[in-house]
Amino acid sequence: MTFSGMDIALKASTHSSTSQQHWLHSTRYRCQYGLGSTHLNGRKRSPMVLSVRAVSGKSDLDFSDPSWKEKYQEDWNRRFSLPHITDIYDLKPRLTTFSLKKNRTDGGSLSADKWNGYVNKDDRALLKVIKYASPTSAGAECVDPDCSWVEHWIHRAGPRKEIYYEPAEVKAAIVTCGGLCPGLNDVIRQIVFTLEIYGVKNIVGIQFGYRGFFEKGLKEMPVSMLFHILRCSRVLDSIVELQFDDNLQLSRKVVENINLSGGSFLGVSRGGAKTSEIVDSIQCRKRKLKVSVVAVPKTIDNDILFMDKTFGFDTAVEEAQRAINSAYIEARSAYHGIGLVKLMGRSSGFIAMQASLSSGQIDVCLIPEVSFTLDGEHGVMRHLEHLLEKKGFCVVCVAEGAGQDLLQKSNATDASGNVILSDFGVHMQQKIKSHFKDIGVPADVKYIDPTYMVRACRANASDAILCTVHGAFAGFSGITSGICNTHYAFLPITEVITKPKRVNPNSRMWHRCLTSTGQPDFH
């Protein structure tokens, strides 16, 4: 899957020890190799074999055992427990320096008046709120064949009263990797603002993704914990202390207005270096300091497990309306016009589905999760013939990852290691043209690919607020933050990267999309 995140590497000023080295190695191993997710305690987990969508990762549950719920709950709690710095170190917390009250003391601590703006460490959010009565209910996600109700509690995100790092001793870095995504500048800006409220002064920005760690000629920009905004499935949690020269310091004044434009203030790139090269460049092996790594997912495709949405998704859906409306106008204005729009979505069709549904102008929506045929009596081409006969024009929306089983596969990968997909949009354009030419029916195809326009635009109001950075100060590591069931929550990175979140073809949202398009099953 593609996972994008903002990593927060917090370093403490204490000296290294064997247990500290174990902490760094343990966290890296869990994040990169999936302990607690695809592997748990050395045991590989496989999906449950059920006739319904299962939310459990356990395959060894005996549902005839009266205590299976308790066992399932124990496994869930173990998997979704958050790695904490006190698991390794014997540390005492200090009173937080984060407060929105203006009458703080000079030292940054809270005043005598209590401020009820903190999250209790035992607060939990409920991940699922629908109790399905039957596995045959639309969109049912069940643990057992009887769809028994099981509560899934996760850790609530937010600032804690106690923290485990001295802000004055913290050095933070922000790096944006992968492709562009609406909201990157909003996230960078919010990180800097929050760090300054905590009292962090040493904040560094790394230019052009991983290249900024080692490539000569690139000037590092400042920040002070590692906020890693990237599109990959592992976390660079071995970064502990940054040793840069000629830094450009980031501050509220520097980043105050960067949210007014799209793109990334720091620049982005795919790939760029091996982890070992980056680690060498920042001299962390020599320092061996304590680190916490927290990620905020950055994927425009909205394909992160357990999360309602990721930043950039709402903006992508909104911006896609412009392309769809243009395709609609072009198609309607032409004789036998066919508008064709390709939207982002490598393995998940959320953008195409929601853009099609919200526009109300799409006649056919094709996504990776739902198979289809192009030719034959029940194929897409025959349906397009019917649409031209009935209304004189039509509009088709396809996700970039749709129809890959119909195309020649490539083993090529991009700089980030992602498989390079065959271009289904271009294939559809050529297929439609050749099909109608073969049957002697004129068709005017208008193909629009707005990918780069969508990625580079400024975030809308919704995507501009999806950011939180409190987990690292609270001592957590190897976690990610996102909106789950409308609440901000912390989740173990190892759990959210097991596979991509995908559109459920039996969900009410997909059914609503089918109601809007009126398309049949293409089989």
PASE-213456 format. One record per atom (N, C-alpha, C): residue in one letter; x, y, z. Coordinates in steps of 0.001 Angstrom, whole numbers, plus 500000, padded with zeros to 6 digits. Each point is the difference from the previous one (the first is absolute). Last residue first. Layout:
AXYZ
...
! end
This chain:
H479666492520483446
H500486498604499957
H499151499195499032
F499929504850502286
F500653499761498712
F500631498611499969
D495624502517502576
D501204499198500234
D500604499655498654
P497246504506499974
P499742498601500349
P501289499314500442
Q498537505464500444
Q500731498996499229
Q499651498590500456
G498615504645501549
G499056499129499298
G500673498897499204
T501538503918502999
T500440499757498614
T498990499187499208
S499099500988504610
S500212501251499282
S500360499764498540
T499550496329502924
T498686500622499821
T500127501277499181
L503919497832501284
L499329499252498930
L498608500572499728
C502392501777503632
C500666500373498744
C499331499309498816
R498595498839504290
R499524501342499653
R500601500468498687
H501532495966501764
H498633499836499495
H499408501353499623
W504166499961502070
W500123499522498618
W498610499795499395
M500074501238504483
M500557501080499192
M500148499577498539
R498559496884503324
R498946500915499592
R500554501120499123
S502519495230500017
S499717501113500910
S498885500882499465
N502313496021498074
N498694499774500609
N499600501137500927
P504230499799497704
P498963500008498958
P498597499750500542
N504297502350502392
N499230498772500149
N498878500016498960
V504973502533499970
V498549500151499913
V499356498629500137
R504759500668502322
R499421499961498662
R498496500198500069
K505172500468502764
K498545500056500145
K499403500080498606
P504807497644500685
P499287501250499757
P498521499876500362
K503811497255502710
K499420499966498657
K499289501321499767
T502827499406503769
T499896498594499623
T499450499830498589
I500916504082502837
I500708499738498745
I499871498559499540
V498159501895504143
V499385500705498878
V500682499712498666
E501538498097504226
E498653499541499690
E499437500666498755
T504307501144501822
T500036498617499530
T498622499480499620
I500675504285502052
I500301499996498566
I499946498587499442
P497061501479504249
P501332499478499694
P500222499982498486
L496726503693502167
L499989498592499600
L501436499532499782
F496655504345502213
F501327499457499746
F499863498521499677
A496249504253499267
A500452498845500774
A501427499642499625
Y495413503734499428
Y501431499797499808
Y500471498882500919
H494905500182498098
H500865500441501090
H501476499783499634
T496088498654497281
T499891501451500225
T500889500523501126
N500309495475498386
N498638500181500505
N499808501416500527
C504636499771499080
C499322498700500024
C498632500199500633
I504588502907497945
I498608500077500430
I499358498631499861
G505392500688501027
G499012500260498966
G498606500068500580
S505785498805500864
S498832500730500478
S499054500253498848
T504226496288501632
T499502500958499029
T498738500630500544
I504812497252501999
I498552500159499897
I499662500997498904
G504370498573502122
G499482498996499075
G498494500069499865
S501501502072504409
S500860499842498826
S499432498900499127
F498914503590504702
F499677498894499102
F500980499954498834
G499735503329503695
G500887498865500169
G499699498821499109
A498149504656500358
A499397499121501000
A500807498724500184
F501183503159496693
F500270500579501312
F499427499134501118
A499049498693495574
A501423499836500305
A500344500562501368
G495527500479498218
G500359498646500411
G501445499832500407
H497568504025498160
H500211499874501440
H500528498634500438
V498537502506495658
V501400499620500211
V500325499705501460
T495969500685495602
T500228500004501438
T501389499456500272
C496116501491495708
C501377499915500481
C500042499992501513
L496512501183496020
L500304498619500372
L501450499856500430
I497489503951498229
I500053499862501453
I500372498596500444
A499326501656495383
A500954500928500603
A500130499815501510
D496885497711496948
D501339499414500002
D501022500884500695
S495487501565499563
S500013498733500737
S501406499436500113
A499148503958497413
A499900500244501440
A500096498716500812
N502422499767495308
N498756500646500405
N499929500088501524
A504660500027497014
A499048499186500750
A498732500777500302
R503097500913495588
R499949500346501422
R498927499164500694
C502418498041495544
C499137501099500418
C500049500223501511
A502276496541497163
A500717501251500264
A499123501109500551
R498469495491498659
R501048499869501022
R500557501346500439
V496803499749496435
V499392499665501289
V501055499976501095
M501372500668495560
M499235501163500439
M499408499756501382
Y502234496492497832
Y500941500988500521
Y499299501290500436
T497272496423498128
T500797499557501147
T500870501107500585
P496343499548496340
P500315501184500806
P500946499722501167
D498267498157494936
D500736499456501144
D500465501183500850
I496268498824495688
I500580500958500944
I500675499247501140
Y497621499416494602
Y500703499381501130
Y500671501060500866
K495956499165496092
K500705501100500654
K500637499451501279
V497738498035495021
V500481499741501357
V500810501191500513
D496085498670496212
D500979501058500242
D500455499902501472
A497595496686495952
A500107500309501427
A501136500995500188
P496725497094495935
P500904501103500366
P499964500249501508
V499179495244497461
V499246501049500705
V500968501122500383
G500906495472497933
G499519501021499074
G499151501087500643
I502565496117501840
I498558499774499793
I499380501088499122
D504679500125501086
D499743498660499468
D498522499764499721
K501406503995502108
K500434500004498608
K499676498661499347
F499273500483504569
F498958500677499234
F500378500143498529
H503177497963502906
H498736499255500040
H498944500664499129
S504234502107500650
S500074498863499076
S498682499233499961
K500353503631503055
K500130500461498609
K499973498839499015
I500031499018504598
I498724500589499600
I500042500448498548
K504002498391501907
K499028498926499854
K498654500539499519
Q503497503009501080
Q500265499308498745
Q498970498908499731
Q499709502288504116
Q499822500953498909
Q500170499314498646
M500941497532503866
M498564500183499797
M499722500951498849
H504490499420501298
H499471498763499415
H498506500127499710
V502102503468502332
V500371500023498571
V499469498761499297
G499349500083504614
G499281501104499378
G500262500079498511
F502342496924502776
F498670499538499610
F499190501115499345
D505319498869500681
D499105501155499950
D498627499584499485
S503602497020502977
S499692500295498604
S498935501091499982
L503307499746504226
L498791499439499409
L499918500325498519
I504161499352503608
I499483500952499023
I498826499353499278
V501837499038505121
V499863499430498666
V499394501049499072
N502921501434504299
N498634499680499596
N499984499432498587
G503907501753502491
G499740498574500058
G498582499598499636
S502269504420499931
S499562499637501343
S499694498519500130
A501292502050495844
A501108500204500939
A499642499625501428
D497201497462496279
D500498501372500050
D501076500116501070
T498923495469496986
T499607500730501205
T500537501423499931
A498777495270496605
A500739501225500283
A499456500670501258
N498439495996497577
N500731499801501250
N500788501241500408
S495201499198497038
S501396500425499954
S500636499759501361
K495401498181496784
K500626500366501268
K501468500364499787
Q495529500383496702
Q501272499305500160
Q500704500506501245
L494629500182499844
L501159500599499350
L501245499160500218
L495631499280501988
L499748499991498563
L501202500499499203
D499743499954504793
D499990498603499567
D499751499865498498
Q499796504210502256
Q501382499578499813
Q500096498545499546
G496057503191501066
G500231499240498772
G501418499525499771
A499501504044503402
A498937499141499482
A500480499229498771
G502376503470502670
G500318498597500222
G498951499045499484
E499594504848499727
E501227499611499294
E500335498522500150
A494910501705500002
A501128500145500913
A501237499462499310
V495552502127497467
V500766498804500352
V501081500359501007
C495070501832497380
C501048500313500973
C500712498716500389
V496536502161495797
V500576498850500688
V501104500485500941
V495346501862496965
V501235500344500687
V500449498800500838
C496635501282495273
C500187499369501308
C501342500426500580
F495809500814495696
F501342500219500549
F500095499259501336
G496039499692497330
G500839500697499036
G501406500305500471
K495956497459501912
K500123501415500365
K500944500797499112
K498717495261499110
K498949500496500881
K500077501496500228
E503275497563497399
E498693499870499360
E498909500686500813
L504319499778501786
L499995500910498849
L498663499943499278
L500653497011503572
L499915501375500483
L499961501002498852
H500663495394499048
H498642500246500466
H499822501446500453
E504306498553498846
E499144500051498804
E498570500364500383
L502972499166503463
L500240501323499408
L499191500166498713
H499934495809502076
H499223500962500776
H500204501417499463
R502527496530498132
R498594499849499606
R499114501001500756
M504563499786501165
M499821500584498668
M498548499915499539
V501398497952504127
V499890501452500083
V499713500615498639
G498442494902500674
G501191500787500227
G499742501494500007
H497206495805499183
H499833500733501251
H501212500876500329
E499837497413495947
E498619500466500138
E499799500852501249
G504995499850498037
G498939499030500218
G498651500646500250
D504945502211501350
D499335499487498803
D498880499035500373
L502594502082503426
L499785501076499039
L499185499543498797
T500037498400505423
T500470499646498666
T499690501158499057
F500958499522505697
F499089500288498890
F500613499485498705
S500479500400506015
S500448499507498690
S498943500290498937
V501258502570504710
V498887499341499314
V500455499594498601
E502876502388503044
E499388498976500850
E498910499200499302
P502493503851498074
P500802498772500099
P499298498866500747
I497028503642497267
I500973500062501086
I500737498669500126
L496358503277496719
L500780498760500065
L501100500153501038
C495006502295498134
C501131500169500912
C500697498657500152
V496139502769496621
V500736498767500290
V501182500331500895
D496943503410498898
D499163498874499570
D500651498655500302
I500246505393502100
I500710498821499509
I499014498877499668
Q499174504422502093
Q500128500106498542
Q500657498772499370
G499262501373504805
G498714499670499387
G500035500010498480
S503319500984503892
S499786500791498783
S498620499765499400
S501580497563503866
S499701501399500322
S499730500845498761
L501200495364499551
L498749500141500732
L499640501456500226
S504147498954498005
S498898499621499104
S498658500233500674
A503851500632502553
A499891501060498998
A498850499718499042
Q501073496741503233
Q499369501168500616
Q499861501161499025
M502111495976498444
M498645499716500480
M499330501260500529
A504549500219498673
A499120499829498843
A498553499791500436
I503254500213503402
I499874501297499320
I499024499890498834
F501051496004502403
F499191500945500775
F499810501334499289
G502148495344498937
G499255500896499118
G499163501038500704
S504871496879500599
S498721500328500615
S499288501062499172
S504345498396498952
S499385498750500435
S498637500216500627
R502227503659497806
R500772498856499528
R499326498672500355
G498523505167499342
G499516498848500747
G500671498740499502
M498710505302497871
M500976499252500784
M499330498884500795
L497807501663495325
L500332500580501292
L500952499097500761
K497884501125494690
K500768499076500843
K500398500727501271
V495959500526495942
V500834500627501024
V500714498917500801
L496916501030495163
L500735498984500757
L500960500696500965
G495365500820496435
G500986500579500897
G500639498899500830
I497348500251495123
I500285499131501151
I501098500663500820
G496112501279495742
G501163500287500834
G500115499035501177
H497037500722495752
H500463498727500555
H501270500210500833
Y499344504247497991
Y499142498940499467
Y500569498655500429
A500801504424503079
A500467499319498789
A498965498984499518
S499640502618504085
S500052500952498885
S500415499359498688
R499833497603504185
R498642500424499670
R499981500919498775
A504184498581501735
A499256498869499439
A498602500420499554
E502747503221502175
E500583499608498714
E499173498899499337
I498809501279504347
I499673501066499046
I500531499656498613
Y501112497051503509
Y498554499969499749
Y499609501037498943
A504420499923501595
A499754498842499133
A498523499919499628
S501225503282503093
S500545500335498675
S499742498867499018
N498841499274504466
N499078500957499390
N500474500415498613
I502790497208502538
I498791499283499595
I499014500937499319
A503917501875501832
A500323499158498845
A498758499283499487
R499556502525503916
R500282500889498869
R500277499196498738
Q499417497776504127
Q498724500467499453
Q500221500895498773
A503588498394502740
A499613499097498903
A498682500423499363
E501663502167503903
E500668500459498783
E499626499139498799
E498336498734504259
E499448501298499614
E500600500490498682
V501720496080501918
V498625499760499541
V499379501304499499
A504241500299501947
A500076499267498730
A498606499761499429
T500378501902504302
T500376500970498966
T500042499336498625
D499256497267503731
D498836500853499751
D500287501017498899
F503637497260501375
F498931499243499332
F498801500877499672
G503928501414502529
G500147500069498549
G498861499329499259
F501330498424504971
F499979501353499448
F500363499999498523
T497405495827502095
T501325500591500170
T500024501358499304
K495899496664502381
K500580500622498815
K501370500549500351
D497607496918502827
D498897500527499210
D500509500596498694
M502685496001502479
M499818501449500031
M498853500436499099
F501737495378500548
F499395500482501246
F499679501489500003
L503539498262496307
L499076499223500817
L499547500766501243
I501515502319495349
I500595499579501259
I498948499318500870
D499835502331495420
D500058498534500071
D500680499490501271
N498927504479497414
N499178499644501163
N499997498485500247
D502418502907496611
D499072498931499621
D499067499589501124
I503682503170500331
I498827500629499392
I498937498963499663
T503783500014503898
T499699499308498755
T498695500542499454
K503244500400504493
K499812500887498858
K499790499146498760
P500028499586505903
P499921499451498643
P499758501064498943
V502704500381504628
V498670500424499577
V499859499584498538
A503380498223504345
A499689500306498605
A498582500516499856
V504451499334503775
V498549500025499823
V499707500432498576
V504279498328503558
V499590500256498618
V498489499894499908
S504382500731503807
S498616499619499772
S499650500375498568
V504898499025502979
V499211500565498916
V498559499528500091
K505384500360502610
K498609499548500057
K499180500727498943
L505286499269499102
L499123500698500934
L498577499462499932
K504842499343497790
K499222498987500727
K499097500626501054
R503873501626496852
R499324500667501104
R499209499040500878
K502411498846495933
K500983500465500968
K499319500536501258
R497436498571496335
R500669498827500570
R501020500402501055
C497598503222497388
C499255499502501156
C500662498777500615
Q501086503387496195
Q500904499591501077
Q499273499391501196
I498544501654495456
I499622500774501177
I500697499505501258
S500735497980495703
S500138501433499767
S499646500822501226
D499517495198499885
D501394500416500063
D500128501516499917
V495734498158499444
V500435499856501389
V501450500448500146
I498214499809495690
I499417501100500745
I500487499975501439
E501268496476497244
E500673501224499574
E499474501205500777
S497969495783500668
S501335500029500598
S500747501277499629
T495734499086498085
T499911500421501397
T501376500125500626
K499745500744494803
K499731498893500893
K499982500526501428
A498660503176495779
A501116499451500771
A499548498782500782
G497336502349496550
G501075500951500253
G501163499447500778
G494224499521498858
G501261499302500204
G501072500967500428
R496440502787498053
R499790498578500250
R501359499332500149
S498472505282501179
S500638499118499023
S499653498579500365
V498898505799501244
V499799498557500147
V500860499249498994
G499405505248502810
G500307499210498813
G499832498521500288
L499048503859502971
L501316499373500115
L500422499269498738
F495731502137500449
F500975501048500295
F501421499439500027
S495875497884497205
S500718499833501263
S501055501075500132
G494950499896497259
G501353499465499933
G500598499798501374
G496247503897499027
G500122498551499964
G501452499572499954
S498101504618502448
S500310499435498682
S500127498488500106
L499099502816503762
L499233500696498972
L500291499493498598
N502174498693504205
N498763499275499742
N499160500647498907
I504082501857501827
I500258498988498979
I498744499195499672
N500939503824503260
N499115500134498834
N500201498909498946
E502469500155504298
E498661500515500304
E499056499997498807
V504854498637500909
V499001499118499379
V498582500545500075
V503924502394501782
V500424499457498707
V498860499261499300
K499425501742504424
K500102501084499028
K500335499481498615
R499919497010503665
R498648500437499648
R500045501083498918
S504216497048499842
S499298500611501128
S498603500368499528
L505163497496498477
L498564500152499789
L499371500571501269
Q505276500287497840
Q499107499724501118
Q498539500223499613
L504473498469497283
L499055501111499922
L498902499710501018
N505452498252499753
N498569499761500061
N499203501295499838
D504995498369499770
D499345501045499220
D498487499805499953
D502173495621501367
D500666501288499974
D499155500975499196
F498803495243502978
F500036500730498755
F500763501306500175
Q498466495283502502
Q501220500801500046
Q500151500717498656
L496065497235503312
L500369500552498711
L501220500894500151
E497796495497502676
E500520501358500174
E500494500499498658
V497394495947500266
V499952500467501380
V500572501381500224
I497980495883496351
I500527501358500041
I499874500544501411
S498335495748498468
S501367499943500495
S500637501384500033
D495546498691498345
D500057500319501419
D501401499859500555
L497032500213495448
L501420500213500233
L500215500381501450
V496022496931497556
V500298501227500742
V501480500103500277
R496518497577496016
R500866499802501151
R500390501343500593
S497335499182495947
S499434499106501005
S500956499720501140
C498989504501496525
C500683498717500032
C499486499203501174
R499905505074498295
R499096499021499410
R500738498675499924
L500443504724503365
L500472499210498877
L498959499030499523
I501808503733503820
I498785500001499186
I500346499289498701
H502067500564505168
H500261499374498717
H498701499919499229
F502525502549504219
F498657499901499460
F500168499524498571
L503269500117504540
L499867499656498575
L498546499848499614
M502195503633503317
M499543498619500191
M499831499555498562
S500915504764500157
S500613499347501194
S499424498701500555
V501343503879495337
V498872499480500780
V500536499210501197
P502054503105495183
P499837499586501379
P498630499546500499
M502901499549495059
M499164500980500674
M499652499462501386
E504299499101496309
E498971499509500904
E499219501167500613
K502543499503495086
K500076500688501283
K498849499545500894
L502910497784495703
L498675500296500517
L500120500579501401
G503814498516497484
G499416501159499342
G498606500347500470
K501811494955500340
K500760501244500080
K499269501111499253
E497704495647502416
E500440500508498704
E500676501357500145
F497932497304503671
F501352499626499581
F500490500677498734
F495643500556502400
F500854499455501043
F501453499824499547
G496288501498497179
G500507501049500864
G500908499497501097
R497575497166496978
R501221500555499391
R500628501059500898
Y495754497825500905
Y501194499348500530
Y501287500601499448
G496087503251499187
G499905498629500481
G501307499475500562
F499576504628498491
F499873499002498934
F500115498565500515
Q501582503447503610
Q499512500282498653
Q499955498768499111
I499438501019505504
I500857499279499051
I499417500169498602
G499775502891504954
G499287499488498834
G500967499375499019
V499854501146505706
V500704499975498722
V499139499415498895
I500179502335505400
I499146499343499013
I500675500087498632
N500574501314505445
N500883499496498948
N499210499147499018
K498011501979503930
K500613501090499244
K500781499512498782
V495683498551503694
V501099499522499159
V500514501153499144
G496162499903503162
G501253500626500408
G501202499527499218
Y495010499194499680
Y500669499132500964
Y501288500630500530
I497703502213496601
I499198500076501227
I500606499113501083
E501923499860495728
E500338501238500700
E499184500167501271
L499082496336497168
L501315499863500618
L500369501244500804
T496086500102497412
T499837499170501191
T501321499827500735
F499991502369495857
F499222500721501016
F499937499210501298
V501968497909496300
V500858501055500542
V499269500765501099
I497531496766497677
I501062499368500783
I500869501064500676
Q496721501378496941
Q499429499646501291
Q501029499324500903
R501255501134495559
R499701501207500779
R499502499642501395
I500628496530496884
I501292500566500401
I499781501196500927
V496157498189498067
V500554499112501024
V501340500525500502
D497907502241496443
D499200500177501217
D500569499159501141
N501835499524495713
N500447501235500652
N499215500292501273
L498732496228497427
L501356499846500516
L500467501252500736
G495711499263497543
G500063500049501447
G501385499859500583
P498587497891495217
P499437501209500605
P500062499932501522
C503622497520497045
C498685499702500538
C499440501292500588
L504507497620496834
L499290501093500641
L498612499555500447
G503821496238499718
G499399500997499128
G499330501105500792
G504073497440502293
G498969499484499105
G499479501106499106
C501920501500504767
C500462499039498986
C498840499496499159
T501859503961503865
T498845499586499204
T500485499136498842
V501759501671505270
V500364499617498634
V498749499519499279
I502050502587504872
I498833499719499160
I500502499665498603
A502039500036505455
A500197500198498565
A498730499628499264
A502139501439505366
A498994499403499124
A500334500268498544
K502093499804505388
K500298500489498655
K499058499279499044
V500324501138505726
V499489499273498837
V500483500660498708
E500581501520504631
E501037499074499564
E499600499218498749
A497121503144502287
A501209500767499692
A501108499113499457
P495812498097501532
P499898500713498727
P501276500748499616
E499596495495502878
E500223501405500315
E499996500787498691
Y497342495221501036
Y501143500658499378
Y500084501446500454
Y496415496872501058
Y501221499251500317
Y501247500577499342
I494691501661502043
I500810499711498825
I501325499379500432
E494494501157501860
E501401499690500272
E500725499631498719
K495425501192499961
K500473500881501070
K501477499806500281
R498001499093495030
R499922499433501339
R500524501000501028
P497678500349494678
P501061500334500953
P499747499371501365
G498026497488495604
G499934501340500570
G501096500236501019
A496916495503497760
A501167500868499793
A499790501353500670
R498076494762501084
R499643501352499584
R501253500857499906
H499624494510499435
H500457501103500847
H499614501356499415
I497010495459499233
I501332500473499631
I500324501248500824
W496272495403499690
W500424501261500588
W501427500340499583
H495615496763498648
H501383500227499583
H500422501387500486
E495913495926501086
E500471501376500063
E501470500082499620
V495941496546498475
V501268500042500715
V500501501435499958
W495383496700498694
W500510501330500296
W501270499901500836
S498322496237496335
S499867500406501399
S500606501382500201
C499060496898495935
C500099501460500089
C499756500491501423
D500391495393498202
D498717500492500501
D499969501519500139
P503950497527498577
P498923499763499021
P498642500506500449
D504309502529501943
D499611498592499943
D498841499835499022
V501975504210500306
V501096499231500562
V499714498513499879
C498146504117496668
C499736499155501155
C501254499265500449
E497583503983496746
E501357499649500382
E499893499245501321
A496450501732495705
A500271499350501284
A501473499656500167
G497228502303496330
G501224500509500603
G500401499329501290
A495118499166498740
A500876500758499109
A501201500538500760
S497689495511501712
S499695501435499989
S501002500731499118
T500137495268501136
T499487500390498684
T499576501464499955
P501589497701503963
P501110500139499050
P499537500443498611
S497212501430504418
S500225498826499170
S501195500229499084
A498560503203503220
A499178498897500476
A500277498719499245
Y503193504431501243
Y499356499293498899
Y499244498788500538
K501662504818502072
K499816498603500379
K499220499310498888
I503272504667500255
I498839499291499453
I499990498563500499
V503512503232500935
V498785500345500739
V498757499288499468
K505937499891500406
K498808499676499213
K498759500282500818
L504193501204501880
L500338499982498578
L498776499774499121
L500623502455504922
L499435498783499427
L500187500037498494
A503176502295503949
A498965500286499010
A499525498683499408
R502550501713504966
R499934499137498822
R498878500469499082
D503359501498504676
D498893500281499080
D500087499074498793
D503198500365503747
D499107498846499900
D498786500264499126
K503356503329501008
K500712498896499361
K499132498755499833
N498032505064499933
N500441499028500991
N500633498806499305
V499844505102498121
V499403498682499810
V500558499058501060
Y499315505638500132
Y500887498864499797
Y499217498698499877
G498606504672501093
G500191499805498571
G500867498810499675
N498154502830504155
N499513498673499637
N500076499779498494
W502659503053503893
W499451500113498651
W499597498609499542
K500992502817504993
K500024498790499190
K499344500251498646
D502739503442503349
D498668499688499486
D500080498790499076
A503952501755501722
A499264499313501051
A498591499637499542
S503483500385496109
S499749500839501161
S499181499209501015
L503426497648496454
L498643500484500199
L499908500891501233
S504629499773497302
S499133499073500695
S498625500624500198
G503892502228498078
G499191499264499060
G499056499013500656
G503119503370501907
G500634498724499684
G499196499154499044
D498437504208501699
D501126500229499104
D500669498697499592
T494870499620501259
T501167500565500670
T501120500168498996
R494828500311498457
R501006499026500397
R501149500696500719
N495484501534498062
N500634500377501253
N500925498905500501
K497278499702495994
K500971501081499813
K500722500388501288
K497896495143498148
K499707501112500899
K501089501064499872
L499975495683497823
L499461501099499207
L499559501158500877
S503955495936500475
S498765500557500529
S499563501137499110
F504322496222500952
F498981500365499009
F498741500501500694
T504006498136502020
T500198501421499698
T498960500489499010
T499924495739503851
T500076500453498618
T500242501505499898
L501779496855504022
L498789500718499652
L500149500586498600
R502771495620500937
R499969501344500552
R498690500651499574
P501900494513500727
P499483501101499182
P500105501338500715
K503294495603500420
K498933500682500703
K499503501155499131
L502644495011498883
L499936501457499933
L498823500528500804
D502859495519498459
D499406500357501286
D499999501522500090
Y499918496927495327
Y500743500835500953
Y499220500210501287
I498218497228496523
I501432499720499952
I500754500747501094
D495336500441499354
D500133498552499847
D501463499589500060
T498546504553499993
T500198499393501320
T499984498472499941
I499131502686496123
I501404500104500366
I500282499377501366
H496004498180496883
H500291501202500783
H501441499977500467
P496010497649496325
P501363499959500547
P500328501315500699
L494956498156499540
L500941500934499387
L501379499870500629
S495580496501499003
S500704500716501053
S501094500838499347
F497090496934497636
F499806501439499915
F500525500751501217
R500315495176499538
R500400500531498699
R499942501517499956
R498462497757503878
R501444499824499849
R500481500614498686
N495389499932500859
N500657500937500908
N501518499908499893
W497415496879497560
W499819501365499478
W500749501009500854
D499850495552501506
D500872500120498822
D499924501407499412
E497109498980503532
E501382500017500483
E500972500183498844
Q495478499406498963
Q500238501319500566
Q501417500129500528
Y498570495818498399
Y500116500941498894
Y500343501392500526
K499097496713503134
K501282499741499353
K500228500964498838
E495864500148502184
E501048500468500899
E501372499813499375
K496323498281497672
K499989501462499994
K501101500569500877
W499203495299499851
W500727500494498828
W500037501535499965
S498152496474503226
S500843501144500377
S500723500618498812
P497102496072499716
P499206501075500625
P500818501242500343
D500931496539495906
D500491500214501363
D499224501159500624
S499527498742495467
S499183499143500866
S500424500113501459
F502282502202496410
F498774500690500356
F499041499137500812
D505414500338499302
D498992498950499979
D498699500616500477
L504758502094497695
L498896500104500938
L499027498847499807
D504222501238497555
D499939498825500853
D498907500111501058
S501497503328496682
S499477498872499241
S499794498785500874
K500321505824500384
K500316498689500554
K499342498902499178
G499533504815499453
G501150499460499304
G500332498601500479
S495143502985499711
S501016499353500825
S501141499514499143
V495952501987498387
V500858501044500544
V501082499404500872
A497012498071495539
A500384499842501406
A500887501145500444
R495993498768496110
R501220500764500248
R500322499942501468
V497383495854498090
V499757501432500159
V501342500687500170
S499515495304499738
S499217500422498848
S499659501475500070
L504542497651502052
L498585500150500291
L499294500427498728
V505050498892502126
V499241499472498880
V498530500017500379
M504290503211501705
M498997499006500336
M499269499548498754
P505106501787499653
P498635500473500167
P499048498861500346
S505066499652501607
S499349500035498708
S498554500410500204
R505103500347502739
R498553499945500022
R499477500018498589
K504820498397502608
K499373500679498877
K498490499842500088
R503819500106503950
R499006499145499382
R499302500766498897
G503368501796503046
G500626499006499144
G499003499099499289
N498603503612502783
N500770499080500827
N500583498855499175
L497162502336496986
L499797500334501395
L500678498954500851
H499453502122494568
H500618499020500886
H499795500462501436
T498013502492496772
T500016498779499216
T500694498877500749
S499440503470503017
S499043500186498921
S499973498752499155
G502859500495503730
G498778500545500540
G498984500282498912
L504730499996498261
L499663499299501230
L498800500678500625
G502307501209495643
G498619499691500296
G499728499171501221
Y504019502102497639
Y499725498607499705
Y498675499507500548
Q501675504554500476
Q500383499622498649
Q499589498580499643
C499107501944504359
C499410500837498973
C500285499484498600
R501850497820503818
R498558499870500007
R499367500792498870
Y504640500319500669
Y499647498661499541
Y498490499838499918
R501768504001501785
R500240499910498561
R499551498659499463
T499804500660504627
T498997500794499318
T500167499905498499
S503212497849502673
S498704499364500142
S498927500752499240
H504388501768500263
H499947498828499129
H498618499375500030
L500795503638502867
L500068500428498606
L499851498817499066
W500208499063504599
W498782500734499668
W499985500402498533
H503875498002501780
H498946499018499796
H498698500679499601
Q503620502667501170
Q500246499396498703
Q498912498978499691
Q499895501902504214
Q499649500994498991
Q500207499438498605
S501317497422503684
S498545500007499869
S499545501021498964
T504577499778501072
T499583498801499280
T498502499991499790
S501904504793500457
S500202498795500791
S499585498813499163
S501127505890499804
S499483498734499503
S500305498868500963
H499200505224501560
H500958499203499256
H499434498639499665
T497014504652500479
T500707499023500814
T500905499140499141
S496845503542498578
S501417500341500128
S500788499002500833
A495643499259496519
A500255500483501353
A501499500154500168
K496476500057495502
K501207499521500651
K500107500613501393
L496080498766495984
L500362500818501144
L501267499452500621
A497086499815495141
A501089499387500758
A500415500947501099
I495695499072496577
I500493500945500988
I501083499302500796
D497309499470494891
D500681499415501135
D500565501082500897
M495939499302496249
M500883501004500525
M500639499416501233
G497856497439495412
G499903500443501371
G500963501101500324
S497499496171496291
S500720501238500082
S499877500533501398
F499442495198496870
F499770500683501275
F500825501262500006
T498019495826496596
T500741501247500106
T499637500674501298
M500190494548498828
M499166501182500000
M500869501233500000
! end
